[in-house]
Structures are given as structure tokens and as C-alpha cells.
Amino acid sequence: MVFDYVAAAKRAGIGPEELDQLVALTRAEFPRDEMMVELHVLRTLQAVERRDVSLSDVLRPRAAA
């Protein structure tokens, strides 16, 4: 693991199931670039920890554009 998003999830009070959902969502966006997955997961968790966004908002399904 290049970016330690597991520690960031713990700091933000995010459990393993929610973290797995976030990783899966991000991996769908970057299927061939694990470093981008890790970076985006970490940045999202940091935003949740700062309360810039809620995890439920991040995980909420988006309507097709």
C-alpha cells in the first residue's frame, strides 16, 4: 500500500465495511491504476475527517447523467 488509507479511515471513525464500499467505488473509477485508487480513497477520507463531506454523501448512488 502506497497511501495508508486504512489509518485515515480509523482516524475518521470509518469501519471496514464502509471503507470497502469506498474502495470498490473508487476502483470502479480507476480500474487499472491502484495508486490512483489509494490516493483518491485517502483524499476522500481526509475530507470526511475534516467534515468537508459526509461519507454517506460520497457513497450515495448518483443518477446517470
Legacy VTK file of the C-alpha trace (Angstrom):
# vtk DataFile Version 3.0
C-alpha trace
ASCII
DATASET POLYDATA
POINTS 65 float
0.000 0.000 0.000
1.458 3.316 -1.068
-1.047 5.565 0.716
-2.120 4.415 4.184
-5.841 4.941 3.842
-6.612 2.295 6.488
-5.147 4.508 9.230
-7.054 7.504 7.818
-10.302 5.506 7.942
-9.669 4.634 11.596
-8.992 8.294 12.437
-12.239 9.289 10.727
-14.185 6.566 12.551
-14.998 4.669 9.365
-15.480 0.938 9.702
-14.206 -1.823 7.419
-17.495 -2.291 5.550
-17.803 1.389 4.665
-14.139 1.506 3.715
-14.612 -1.500 1.436
-17.549 0.270 -0.237
-15.471 3.390 -0.794
-12.557 1.393 -2.202
-14.872 -0.526 -4.559
-16.497 2.685 -5.764
-13.114 4.286 -6.376
-11.692 1.162 -8.003
-14.589 1.220 -10.488
-13.491 4.737 -11.440
-9.798 3.775 -11.776
-9.798 0.055 -12.656
-6.219 -0.039 -13.936
-4.436 2.294 -11.535
-4.156 1.078 -7.950
-2.103 4.101 -6.881
-4.897 6.436 -8.024
-7.400 4.307 -6.110
-5.338 4.617 -2.944
-4.767 8.345 -3.407
-8.427 9.123 -4.047
-9.587 6.958 -1.142
-7.114 8.713 1.165
-8.173 12.174 -0.012
-11.841 11.294 0.411
-11.227 10.018 3.930
-9.335 13.186 4.797
-12.269 15.266 3.530
-14.643 13.187 5.679
-12.368 13.630 8.684
-12.338 17.427 8.128
-16.129 17.262 7.732
-15.966 18.800 4.269
-18.268 15.978 3.112
-20.088 13.091 4.744
-19.271 9.516 3.871
-22.947 8.847 3.199
-22.891 11.588 0.555
-19.825 10.036 -1.049
-21.335 6.540 -1.067
-24.787 7.670 -2.219
-25.622 6.354 -5.688
-25.516 9.042 -8.334
-28.143 9.479 -11.005
-26.998 8.690 -14.532
-26.124 11.842 -16.425
LINES 1 66
65 0 1 2 3 4 5 6 7 8 9 10 11 12 13 14 15 16 17 18 19 20 21 22 23 24 25 26 27 28 29 30 31 32 33 34 35 36 37 38 39 40 41 42 43 44 45 46 47 48 49 50 51 52 53 54 55 56 57 58 59 60 61 62 63 64
